[in-house]
């Protein structure tokens, strides 16, 4: 058991919580462990996405399929986001997490949100968001880890390879395939220190914010986590109805990645490994490579739940009774402000601030009320976001009729769970990185 990555991560999370609760200063000092691990992962994410998409499109050899997959993914993302926002509003209206707080706006620090967001800005309208997807420089997109821009460029390269022909581009594709093996080997090394990253991140969160936060925001936290549990149950139903995927078995298969995402409060920390496991679960590389990175910006179901519940929490805390039309208007603003903000510091605060500014329903400085509870919500947001993107990948693959159910059943029946252990024992790249056949 002690050799299992899942066991090591869970043990590290427990140790991190203990250190943060008993020795808060020591827990806060362990922040570099979590930050260092996240930076190691970010180091390889951009090249990984580029290589997966280019090789996936080129091996399929159908440029039209790229457009179909992208369109179907966006349709699913839009539907899921709308439902998550509406469901969050329903929960907020029923539970009323901010009722009775009667907050005085004059007691709030107007500069608190600016410090949290580190000068970040929300996209300047739909046109600005679309223009931001186009990189000023390919090198800049990779250097800044701007995943949507990397994805945009990778699609162009993959489609160009198909247009020119695989035979003429074979030398380049051979280099890409070899480089992809190198990237996955590096990922295997990085994942060996994943428990340390989870320990440092959890110790910092508990040490910095303390367990007392759970009591202060008890109703809000219970509302968000309760909504997340129900939403995850709905994802189980969607996965089975639309793709015949036993989601419980997939979660069991990918449990080290889900545990690491919870421990580090980051989906970035597990994106490469989850993409590999989705491929081994029967999804073609061309679908996985498009849906997962797109979902990172467009399918943040956990964030949508949190934003809609938090919006009502803030309105209720200031004694504002929102009408049905005001809530629908707020949902529309949240839909626009929350897209494409993955990786932006304090993105949830930016989205809520933009909504408060646009509708004038409560003071913008009031968003600072959530500073104490925001980090406690990370585990909820990350788990729902990650599982939502996995379900989206299965649904789109099945929609395209390229989901290999036989491979999925064989993978789920296998006892191989930790890709790191497989790499170390067999000294070879996982089967997930071999060319997927649609």
C-alpha positions in Angstrom: 0.0 0.0 0.0 2.8 2.5 0.9 4.0 2.3 -2.7 0.7 3.5 -4.1 0.7 7.1 -5.2 -2.9 7.5 -4.1 -2.0 6.3 -0.5 1.0 8.6 -0.4 -1.1 11.7 -1.5 -3.9 11.0 1.0 -1.3 10.5 3.8 0.4 13.7 2.8 -2.9 15.6 2.8 -3.7 14.3 6.3 -0.2 15.3 7.5 -0.5 18.8 5.9 -3.9 19.4 7.6 -2.4 18.3 11.0 0.6 20.6 10.6 -1.5 23.5 9.5 -4.0 23.1 12.4 -1.4 22.4 15.2 1.5 24.6 14.0 0.0 27.3 11.8 3.2 29.2 11.3 5.0 26.0 10.2 2.1 25.2 7.8 2.3 28.6 6.2 6.0 28.2 5.8 5.5 25.1 3.7 3.8 27.0 0.9 6.9 26.8 -1.4 6.5 23.0 -1.5 3.0 23.3 -3.1 4.0 26.3 -5.3 7.2 24.5 -6.5 5.2 21.4 -7.5 2.6 23.4 -9.4 5.5 25.3 -11.3 7.0 21.9 -12.3 3.7 20.9 -13.8 3.2 24.2 -15.6 6.7 23.8 -17.0 5.4 20.9 -19.2 1.7 21.7 -19.8 2.1 24.0 -22.8 4.4 21.7 -24.8 2.3 18.7 -23.8 -0.9 20.2 -25.1 0.7 21.4 -28.3 2.2 17.9 -29.0 -0.9 16.0 -28.1 -3.1 18.1 -30.3 -0.8 18.2 -33.3 -0.1 14.4 -33.3 -3.7 13.6 -32.5 -5.0 15.6 -35.5 -2.3 14.3 -37.8 -2.9 10.7 -36.9 -6.7 11.0 -37.5 -6.0 12.8 -40.7 -9.4 14.6 -40.9 -9.4 18.3 -40.5 -13.3 18.5 -40.5 -13.3 16.2 -37.4 -11.5 18.9 -35.5 -14.3 21.4 -36.2 -17.0 18.9 -35.2 -15.3 18.0 -32.0 -14.7 21.6 -31.0 -18.3 22.6 -31.8 -19.8 19.7 -29.9 -17.5 20.4 -26.9 -18.6 24.0 -26.8 -22.3 23.0 -27.0 -21.8 20.7 -24.1 -19.8 23.3 -22.1 -22.4 26.0 -22.6 -25.2 23.7 -21.6 -23.3 22.5 -18.5 -22.4 26.1 -17.4 -25.9 27.4 -17.8 -27.3 24.5 -15.7 -24.6 24.9 -13.0 -25.4 28.6 -12.7 -29.1 28.0 -12.5 -28.7 25.2 -10.0 -26.4 27.4 -7.9 -29.1 30.1 -7.9 -31.7 27.6 -6.9 -29.6 26.4 -3.9 -28.8 30.0 -2.9 -32.5 30.9 -2.9 -33.5 27.8 -0.9 -30.7 27.9 1.7 -30.1 31.7 1.9 -26.5 31.4 3.2 -26.1 35.2 3.7 -29.4 35.9 5.4 -29.2 37.8 8.7 -25.6 38.9 8.4 -26.5 42.6 7.9 -23.0 43.7 6.8 -22.1 47.4 7.0 -20.3 48.3 3.8 -18.3 51.0 5.5 -16.4 48.3 7.4 -14.9 46.7 4.3 -11.4 47.3 2.8 -11.9 48.7 -0.7 -8.3 47.6 -1.6 -8.6 44.0 -0.5 -9.8 42.6 -3.8 -7.1 44.5 -5.8 -4.5 42.8 -3.6 -6.1 39.4 -4.1 -6.3 39.6 -7.9 -2.8 41.0 -8.2 -3.8 43.5 -10.8 -5.6 40.9 -13.0 -8.5 42.0 -15.3 -11.5 40.3 -16.7 -11.8 40.0 -20.5 -13.0 43.2 -22.1 -16.2 41.9 -23.7 -16.7 39.1 -26.2 -14.5 40.8 -28.9 -11.7 41.2 -26.4 -11.9 37.7 -25.3 -11.8 36.3 -28.9 -8.8 38.5 -29.7 -7.0 37.3 -26.6 -7.1 33.8 -28.0 -4.9 34.8 -30.9 -1.3 35.1 -29.7 0.8 38.1 -30.5 3.7 35.7 -30.6 3.8 31.9 -30.6 6.8 32.1 -28.3 5.0 34.4 -26.0 2.0 32.0 -25.8 4.4 29.2 -24.7 6.4 31.5 -22.4 3.3 32.8 -20.6 1.6 29.4 -20.4 -1.5 30.9 -22.1 -3.2 27.6 -22.9 -5.9 28.9 -25.1 -3.3 30.5 -27.4 -1.2 27.4 -27.4 -4.3 25.4 -28.3 -5.2 27.9 -31.1 -1.7 27.6 -32.6 -1.6 23.8 -32.2 -4.9 23.3 -34.1 -3.4 25.4 -37.0 -0.3 23.2 -37.1 -2.3 20.0 -36.9 -4.6 21.0 -39.7 -1.7 22.2 -41.8 0.0 18.8 -41.4 -3.2 17.1 -42.7 -3.4 19.5 -45.6 0.2 18.9 -46.6 0.1 15.2 -46.1 1.5 12.9 -43.4 4.1 11.4 -45.7 5.8 14.8 -46.4 5.5 15.7 -42.7 6.7 12.4 -41.4 10.1 13.6 -40.2 8.5 16.4 -38.2 5.9 14.0 -36.8 8.5 11.5 -35.8 10.3 14.3 -33.8 7.0 15.3 -32.2 6.2 11.7 -31.2 9.7 11.3 -29.7 9.4 14.7 -27.9 6.0 13.6 -26.5 7.6 10.5 -25.0 10.2 12.7 -23.4 7.6 15.0 -21.9 5.7 12.0 -20.4 8.9 10.7 -19.0 9.5 14.1 -17.3 5.9 14.0 -16.0 6.7 10.6 -14.4 9.6 12.1 -12.5 7.6 15.1 -11.4 4.7 13.0 -10.1 7.1 11.2 -7.8 7.2 14.4 -5.6 3.4 14.9 -5.9 2.8 13.9 -2.2 5.2 16.7 -1.1 3.3 19.2 -3.2 0.0 18.1 -1.7 1.4 18.3 1.8 2.8 21.8 1.4 -0.4 23.2 -0.3 -2.7 21.7 2.4 -0.5 22.8 5.3 -0.4 26.3 3.9 -4.2 26.6 3.4 -5.0 25.3 6.9 -2.2 27.3 8.5 -3.0 30.5 6.8 -6.8 30.5 7.1 -7.3 28.2 10.0 -10.1 25.7 10.8 -12.1 28.5 12.5 -13.1 29.7 9.0 -15.3 26.6 8.7 -17.4 28.0 11.5 -17.6 31.6 10.3 -18.8 30.6 6.8 -20.5 27.4 7.8 -23.8 27.9 5.9 -22.1 29.2 2.7 -19.5 26.3 2.8 -22.3 23.7 3.4 -24.4 25.2 0.6 -21.5 25.0 -1.9 -20.4 21.5 -1.0 -23.9 20.2 -0.8 -24.6 21.6 -4.3 -21.4 20.0 -5.5 -22.4 16.6 -4.2 -25.7 16.8 -6.0 -24.1 18.1 -9.2 -21.5 15.2 -9.2 -24.4 12.8 -8.8 -25.9 14.3 -11.9 -22.6 13.9 -13.7 -22.8 10.2 -12.9 -26.2 10.1 -14.6 -25.0 12.1 -17.7 -21.9 9.9 -18.1 -24.0 6.7 -18.2 -27.0 8.1 -20.3 -24.9 9.8 -22.9 -21.7 7.7 -23.1 -22.4 4.4 -21.2 -19.5 5.2 -18.9 -19.4 3.8 -15.3 -18.1 7.0 -13.8 -17.4 5.4 -10.5 -14.9 3.0 -12.1 -13.2 5.8 -13.9 -12.8 7.7 -10.6 -11.4 4.6 -9.0 -8.9 4.3 -11.9 -7.9 8.0 -11.7 -8.1 8.3 -7.9 -4.4 9.4 -7.5 -5.1 12.4 -9.9 -8.3 13.3 -8.1 -6.6 13.1 -4.7 -3.7 15.3 -5.9 -6.2 17.9 -7.4 -7.9 18.1 -4.0 -4.6 18.3 -2.1 -3.1 21.0 -4.3 -6.4 22.8 -5.1 -5.4 22.9 -8.7 -6.6 21.2 -11.9 -3.4 22.2 -13.6 -1.5 19.9 -11.3 -3.2 16.8 -12.8 -4.1 17.9 -16.3 -1.3 15.9 -18.1 -2.0 12.7 -16.1 -5.7 13.0 -16.5 -5.4 13.4 -20.3 -3.2 10.3 -20.4 -5.8 8.3 -18.4 -8.7 9.5 -20.5 -6.8 8.2 -23.6 -6.3 4.9 -21.9 -10.0 4.8 -21.1 -10.9 4.7 -24.8 -10.9 8.4 -25.8 -8.9 9.2 -28.9 -6.1 11.6 -28.5 -7.6 14.0 -31.0 -10.7 14.4 -28.8 -8.9 14.4 -25.4 -6.4 17.0 -26.6 -9.1 19.4 -27.7 -11.8 18.9 -25.0 -9.7 19.0 -21.9 -7.8 22.2 -22.6 -10.9 23.9 -23.9 -12.8 22.7 -20.8 -10.1 24.3 -18.7 -11.4 27.7 -19.8 -15.0 27.0 -20.9 -16.3 24.2 -18.6 -15.7 25.4 -15.0 -18.8 23.8 -13.5 -17.5 24.0 -10.0 -16.7 27.7 -10.4 -20.1 28.4 -11.8 -21.8 26.8 -8.8 -19.6 28.8 -6.4 -20.2 32.1 -8.3 -24.0 31.9 -8.4 -24.3 30.8 -4.7 -21.7 33.4 -3.6 -23.6 36.1 -5.6 -26.8 35.5 -3.6 -24.7 35.2 -0.4 -23.3 38.7 -0.9 -26.7 40.1 -1.8 -28.4 38.6 1.2 -25.5 39.7 3.5 -26.2 43.3 2.5 -29.9 42.9 2.8 -30.6 43.1 -1.0 -33.6 41.0 -2.1 -32.9 40.2 -5.8 -35.9 39.7 -8.1 -36.1 36.8 -10.5 -35.2 39.1 -13.5 -32.2 40.5 -11.6 -31.0 37.0 -10.9 -31.3 36.0 -14.5 -29.4 39.2 -15.5 -26.7 38.4 -13.0 -26.4 34.9 -14.4 -25.9 36.3 -17.9 -23.1 38.6 -16.7 -21.5 35.7 -14.8 -21.6 33.6 -18.0 -19.6 36.3 -19.8 -17.2 37.2 -17.0 -16.3 33.7 -15.9 -15.2 32.3 -19.3 -11.6 32.2 -20.2 -10.4 33.3 -16.8 -8.5 30.1 -15.8 -5.1 30.9 -14.4 -6.0 34.6 -13.7 -5.3 35.3 -10.0 -8.5 35.6 -8.0 -10.7 35.0 -11.1 -13.8 34.4 -9.0 -13.4 37.8 -7.3 -13.0 39.4 -10.7 -16.1 37.8 -12.0 -18.2 38.8 -9.0 -16.7 42.3 -9.0 -17.6 42.7 -12.7 -21.2 41.5 -12.0 -21.6 43.8 -9.0 -20.3 46.7 -11.1 -22.6 45.9 -14.1 -25.8 45.5 -12.0 -25.1 47.7 -8.9 -26.8 45.2 -6.6 -24.2 45.5 -3.8 -21.0 47.4 -3.2 -18.0 46.1 -5.2 -15.9 46.1 -2.0 -18.4 43.6 -0.6 -16.8 40.9 -2.6 -14.0 41.0 0.0 -16.4 39.2 2.4 -15.5 36.0 0.5 -11.7 36.3 1.1 -11.9 34.1 4.2 -13.9 31.3 2.6 -12.5 31.3 -0.9 -9.6 28.9 -0.3 -11.8 26.5 1.6 -14.0 26.3 -1.5 -11.0 25.3 -3.8 -11.5 21.6 -3.2 -15.1 21.8 -4.2 -14.4 23.8 -7.3 -11.5 21.7 -8.4 -13.3 18.4 -7.9 -16.4 19.4 -9.9 -14.3 21.2 -12.6 -12.1 18.2 -13.1 -14.8 15.6 -13.1 -17.0 17.8 -15.4 -14.2 17.9 -18.0 -13.7 14.2 -17.8 -17.4 13.6 -18.4 -17.3 16.1 -21.3 -14.5 14.1 -22.9 -16.4 10.9 -22.7 -19.7 12.4 -24.0 -18.0 14.2 -26.9 -16.1 11.0 -27.8 -19.3 8.9 -27.8 -21.1 11.7 -29.7 -18.4 11.4 -32.4 -18.8 7.6 -32.2 -15.1 7.1 -31.5 -15.2 6.1 -27.8 -13.6 2.6 -27.5 -15.8 0.9 -24.9 -13.8 -2.4 -25.1 -10.6 -0.5 -24.3 -12.4 1.4 -21.5 -13.6 -1.9 -19.9 -10.2 -3.5 -20.2 -8.6 -0.4 -18.6 -11.0 -0.2 -15.7 -10.5 -4.0 -15.1 -6.8 -3.5 -14.9 -5.1 -3.1 -11.6 -2.6 -0.5 -13.0 -3.6 2.8 -11.4 -0.5 4.9 -10.9 1.1 5.8 -14.3 4.2 6.7 -12.4 4.6 3.2 -11.1 4.0 1.7 -14.6 6.7 4.0 -16.1 9.2 3.1 -13.4 8.7 -0.6 -13.6 8.5 -1.0 -17.4 10.8 1.9 -18.3 8.5 2.9 -21.2 6.0 5.5 -22.0 2.4 4.7 -21.1 0.2 3.3 -23.8 -1.8 6.5 -23.5 0.7 8.4 -25.5 0.7 5.9 -28.4 -1.2 7.2 -31.5 -4.9 6.9 -30.9 -7.0 5.4 -33.7 -10.4 6.9 -34.2 
